[in-house]
Amino acid sequence: MRFDESTRTRFRAHIMTRGLELATLLAQVLAGKRPPSAEALLAAKPWKRPEDVLRMALDQVERRRELLDADDDRFGRCDVCGVDVGELALGEMPWADRCAEHAPKAVP
């Protein structure tokens, strides 16, 4: 086990909160609204439909939760190179699936 139980519990709670936020935003977008809280996420991929961007983000969060719940060693590692993302970064964003080197860069 890479993380102790209290750390795993904290990560899971944060992942579940993020999943709920994304599901709520997706429901609002599907209802014809474009909540201000979704703008930064949607701006990252302006060529995609808002609901597709939110579904992709929700899928990412769900995949990370599944890995964490299965105590899979891939949780907390970069999907590209396999390097450990780091507990500090996971504390901020436990659904991270890329290291800093492979994370998508913000468009100026």
C-alpha positions in Angstrom: 0.0 0.0 0.0 1.6 3.3 -1.1 -0.5 5.5 1.1 -1.7 5.1 4.7 -5.4 4.7 5.3 -6.0 8.3 6.5 -4.3 9.7 3.4 -6.3 7.4 1.2 -9.5 8.5 3.0 -8.6 12.2 2.5 -7.8 11.7 -1.2 -11.1 9.8 -1.7 -13.1 12.5 0.0 -11.5 15.2 -2.2 -12.1 13.0 -5.3 -15.7 12.5 -4.4 -16.3 16.2 -3.8 -14.7 17.0 -7.2 -16.9 14.4 -8.8 -20.0 15.9 -7.3 -19.0 19.4 -8.5 -18.4 18.1 -12.0 -21.7 16.2 -12.1 -23.6 19.3 -10.9 -21.9 21.4 -13.6 -22.7 18.8 -16.2 -26.4 18.8 -15.2 -26.5 22.6 -15.4 -24.9 22.6 -18.8 -27.3 20.0 -20.0 -30.2 22.1 -18.7 -29.0 24.9 -20.9 -27.1 26.9 -18.4 -23.4 27.8 -18.5 -22.4 28.4 -14.9 -19.5 30.8 -14.2 -17.8 28.2 -12.1 -17.3 26.0 -15.3 -15.7 28.7 -17.4 -12.1 27.9 -16.7 -12.6 24.2 -17.3 -14.5 24.9 -20.5 -12.0 27.5 -21.8 -9.3 24.9 -21.8 -10.9 23.1 -24.8 -13.0 25.7 -26.6 -13.3 23.5 -29.7 -15.2 20.8 -27.7 -18.8 21.0 -26.6 -19.1 22.0 -22.9 -20.9 18.8 -22.0 -18.1 16.7 -23.6 -15.4 18.6 -21.6 -17.3 18.0 -18.4 -17.9 14.3 -19.1 -14.2 13.9 -19.9 -13.2 15.5 -16.6 -15.8 13.4 -14.7 -14.4 10.3 -16.3 -10.9 11.2 -15.2 -12.0 11.7 -11.7 -13.9 8.4 -11.7 -10.9 6.5 -13.1 -8.7 7.9 -10.4 -11.3 6.9 -7.7 -11.4 3.4 -9.0 -7.6 3.1 -8.9 -7.5 4.4 -5.4 -10.3 2.1 -4.2 -8.5 -0.9 -5.8 -5.2 0.1 -4.2 -3.8 0.1 -7.7 -0.2 1.2 -7.9 -1.1 3.4 -10.9 -2.9 5.8 -8.6 -0.7 8.8 -8.1 1.5 8.1 -11.0 1.7 9.8 -14.4 -0.2 8.0 -17.1 2.5 9.0 -19.6 5.8 8.2 -17.9 4.8 6.4 -14.7 6.7 8.9 -12.4 5.2 9.5 -9.0 3.1 12.7 -9.1 3.9 13.3 -5.4 1.7 13.3 -2.3 1.8 17.1 -2.1 0.3 17.5 -5.6 -2.2 14.7 -4.9 -3.2 16.5 -1.8 -4.3 19.4 -4.0 -5.6 17.4 -6.9 -5.9 13.7 -6.2 -7.5 13.1 -9.6 -4.2 14.1 -11.3 -3.2 11.7 -14.0 -0.1 13.5 -15.3 3.2 14.7 -13.7 4.1 18.3 -14.1 6.2 17.6 -17.2 3.2 15.9 -19.0 0.4 18.0 -17.7 -1.5 20.0 -20.3 -0.1 23.5 -20.5 -2.4 26.5 -20.0 -3.1 28.4 -23.2 -2.2 32.1 -22.6 
